[in-house]
Amino acid sequence: MRRRNLACVGIASALLLVGCTSGGSSKAGNTTPPTTAAPSATGPAPGVTADSVKIGVTYVDTEALKKVGLNYDLGDWAGAAKALIAKINAAGGINGRKIDATYVKVDPTGPSSSQAACVKLTEDDDVFLVSGFFVADAVNCFVDTHKTAVIGGTQSAERLKNAKAPWLTSQPGAQFSSRVITALKDDGALDGKVGVFVGQAEDAATLNNDTVPALKAAGVTPTETAVMDAPVSDTAAIQNKVNLIAQKFQSSGVDTVVLAGQAAANWPTYMANNPYHPKLLFLDVIGARAFVTNKSTTDTSVLKDSIAGGPYGPDQAIFDEPAMQACIKTLTAAGVKTPAPDTLPAGDMSNQPFQAAFQVCPVFDILKAWLGKAGKNLNYGTLGTALDGLKVPVSGDPTPRVFGPNALDGNGKAYLFVWDPAKKAYVAKS
């Protein structure tokens, strides 16, 4: 039963990251698609006319989630997008072009829905750009197979290498974990004997190609590294493997464990009753929060003195950020309900209607700025040129993004969060 709960939390955590990242290696350093590395002023312009531009908007099919027992309220993503597009069009559009949008919902529990959405938007509707929700490698269908521009999704070095169309995202990209490691180093959190733990075999490439090189670049050579490679369906095997790794770490004098990958919650989950409690450093705050909000979690003492890295937060801080508040005002006026996180029951991952604003508002901030800078001669050449040096104040983050050929996620700032046992939550480090 515990394993099923962990799986559900994992899906929810991935949804809140929009990209649902999984699989694929992420090598240190962004590899830029040819169209963005050396863009020209000409190129394809599907869906572009003198007075309109076609875009696709993908969003989570929550009804499909309910069919597998995941009853999430993540807000009205389609309604949020419609409200923001209506506001843009009412103001005359972007460079005189109004946005003509097609909305497609995506079932994140299987690949067929993503594939169908890709075919519809690229082949049937011939859109210029697709924004919104992408499940793992499903983004490849757009930027690689169909050479269609994208805003959104999770970028890895491998996905970027294969992309054949301009692609920006507001989500943490391939270099984000390196930024978290730098922030931890600057904070003094990596001064002890460091071990690195990866919570599932699928993330082994992350350990070798991302985490260890980033630590060494920060002047930290791990004392031990380990991958939890037991079958994900075998709870007893996971328990045994994690404890064997812990025994190895303890014998080597490891007092600080870096937890990499989205399955990082496997360490605190299966170490809760183990007396060995090194300081835990999560490279992804989502993994830390997945453990905290899991209904089977009754003992959080393993989190003492732990630190997690991630984008700006927590949720109430994102909600209160001035640009996000301005966006929420637009949504509210259009009838899209966006309650403040602090007004909702704490710890209920299934009840987060504010997520619609959190995911849609930043995407449209980038859309407006990017298409605007591309100018009236809109095509993939001018779009590629426009991304270099594109500075965008993104809703929900007080630090503006600055995009470029080697910063296709806008070089988003890594923030640190510390465990507060009294609040039973991770709070921004002062």
Summary of the structure (lengths in Angstrom):
residues: 430
radius of gyration: 21.2
end to end distance: 37.9
largest distance: 68.4
contacts: 1569
relative contact order: 0.17
helix: 42%
strand: 17%
